[in-house]
């Protein structure tokens, strides 16, 4: 009898998990799937918070004042965080699917590249491309959000388990 791979060894004894975990028991461990989901949610959340809040402390340290809360600041710093929050809320309540993972990747790319294309639309938010504020508040969050989306895309299709709204529901009746 061939030995099981380390990530599936003993899974049969722990088969009291969810149906999605049972469906992928032969290829991937349920704890691995949960760890990937938690890590991807954490990366996206930290990226969103960093984008929304990292510029203010940098400006406070460098200039001794906070940035003005204008529409330009809102669109550049707060909107990416709101967009990520909407995608994460969808994934939490519904499911992690390919489309929502791709949306996370697009949000991350747009956030990370905003200092290069954004000032043509909002000239007030021109940032030096090599400034520490740009690196911490735009490039780093964009990278974290893209990493979260790519990590979610790496999940097997059957491992993209249903979200909270579907987990509690029983079988459909008609």
C-alpha positions in Angstrom: 0.0 0.0 0.0 1.5 3.4 -1.0 2.0 5.9 1.7 -0.1 9.0 1.6 1.5 12.4 1.0 2.3 14.4 4.1 -0.6 16.9 3.6 -3.2 14.2 3.2 -1.9 11.6 5.7 -4.6 10.9 8.3 -7.3 12.9 6.6 -9.7 10.0 6.6 -9.7 10.0 10.4 -10.5 13.7 10.3 -13.3 13.5 7.8 -15.7 15.4 9.9 -14.9 18.7 8.1 -16.9 20.5 5.5 -18.0 19.1 2.2 -15.6 21.3 0.3 -12.7 19.9 2.3 -13.9 16.4 1.8 -14.0 17.0 -2.0 -10.3 17.9 -2.1 -9.1 15.5 0.5 -7.2 13.5 -2.1 -5.2 16.4 -3.4 -4.9 19.0 -0.7 -5.4 19.2 3.1 -8.4 21.0 4.5 -6.1 22.9 6.9 -4.0 24.0 4.0 -7.0 25.4 2.2 -8.1 27.3 5.4 -4.6 28.6 5.8 -4.5 29.9 2.3 -7.9 31.6 2.7 -6.9 33.2 5.9 -3.6 34.4 4.6 -5.1 35.8 1.4 -7.7 37.7 3.4 -5.0 39.0 5.8 -2.8 40.2 2.9 -5.7 42.0 1.2 -6.9 43.5 4.5 -3.4 44.7 5.4 -2.9 46.1 1.9 -6.2 48.0 2.1 -5.5 49.5 5.5 -1.9 50.4 4.5 -3.2 52.2 1.4 -5.8 54.1 3.3 -3.7 55.0 6.4 0.0 54.9 5.6 0.4 58.3 3.9 -0.7 60.4 6.9 2.0 59.2 9.3 4.7 59.7 6.6 3.6 63.2 6.0 3.3 63.9 9.7 6.9 62.8 10.3 8.3 64.6 7.2 6.3 67.9 7.2 4.7 68.0 10.6 1.2 68.2 9.2 -1.5 65.7 7.9 -2.5 65.6 4.3 -5.7 67.5 3.4 -8.8 65.4 3.2 -9.8 66.4 -0.3 -11.7 64.5 -3.0 -8.3 63.7 -4.7 -7.0 62.1 -1.5 -10.2 60.2 -1.1 -10.1 58.7 -4.6 -6.4 57.9 -4.4 -6.1 56.5 -0.9 -9.5 55.5 0.4 -11.3 54.1 -2.7 -8.9 51.2 -3.2 -9.4 50.2 0.5 -13.2 50.4 0.0 -13.0 48.3 -3.2 -10.9 45.6 -1.4 -13.4 45.7 1.4 -16.3 45.1 -1.0 -14.5 42.1 -2.6 -13.6 40.6 0.8 -17.1 41.0 2.0 -18.4 39.3 -1.1 -15.9 36.4 -0.6 -16.8 36.1 3.0 -20.5 36.0 2.4 -20.6 34.1 -0.9 -17.4 32.4 -2.0 -13.9 32.8 -3.3 -14.3 32.4 -7.0 -12.1 33.1 -9.9 -13.7 36.4 -10.8 -13.4 37.9 -7.4 -9.7 36.8 -7.2 -9.1 38.5 -10.5 -10.8 41.6 -9.3 -8.4 41.7 -6.3 -5.5 41.4 -8.7 -6.8 44.3 -10.8 -7.4 46.5 -7.8 -3.8 45.7 -6.6 -2.3 46.6 -9.9 -4.3 49.8 -10.2 -3.3 50.8 -6.7 0.4 50.0 -7.2 0.6 51.8 -10.6 -1.6 54.8 -9.6 1.3 57.1 -9.0 2.3 56.6 -12.7 -1.2 57.1 -14.3 -3.3 58.8 -11.7 -2.0 62.4 -11.8 -3.2 62.8 -15.3 -6.7 62.5 -13.9 -6.1 64.2 -10.5 -3.1 66.6 -10.8 -3.4 67.4 -7.0 -2.2 63.9 -6.1 1.1 63.9 -8.0 3.7 61.9 -6.0 7.4 61.4 -6.5 7.8 57.8 -7.8 10.8 57.1 -5.5 9.5 58.8 -2.4 9.0 56.7 0.8 5.4 57.8 1.1 4.7 56.5 -2.4 6.4 53.2 -1.7 4.6 52.6 1.6 1.2 53.9 0.6 0.9 52.8 -3.0 3.5 50.2 -4.1 3.4 48.0 -1.0 -0.4 47.9 -0.7 -0.7 47.1 -4.4 1.8 44.3 -4.0 0.0 42.8 -1.0 -3.4 43.0 -2.7 -2.0 41.3 -5.9 -0.4 38.6 -3.8 -3.7 37.9 -2.1 -5.5 37.6 -5.4 -2.8 35.3 -6.8 -2.8 33.2 -3.7 -6.6 32.8 -4.1 -6.2 31.8 -7.7 -3.8 29.1 -6.7 -6.6 27.3 -4.8 -8.0 24.4 -6.6 -11.5 25.0 -8.0 -13.1 22.6 -5.5 -11.1 24.2 -2.7 -12.8 27.6 -3.2 -15.4 26.8 -0.6 -18.7 28.4 -0.3 -18.9 31.5 1.9 -20.8 32.2 5.1 -24.2 32.6 3.4 -24.0 29.2 1.7 -22.3 27.3 4.6 -25.3 27.7 6.9 -27.9 26.9 4.3 -29.3 23.4 4.1 -30.2 21.6 0.9 -32.2 23.6 -1.5 -35.9 22.7 -1.7 -38.3 23.6 -4.4 
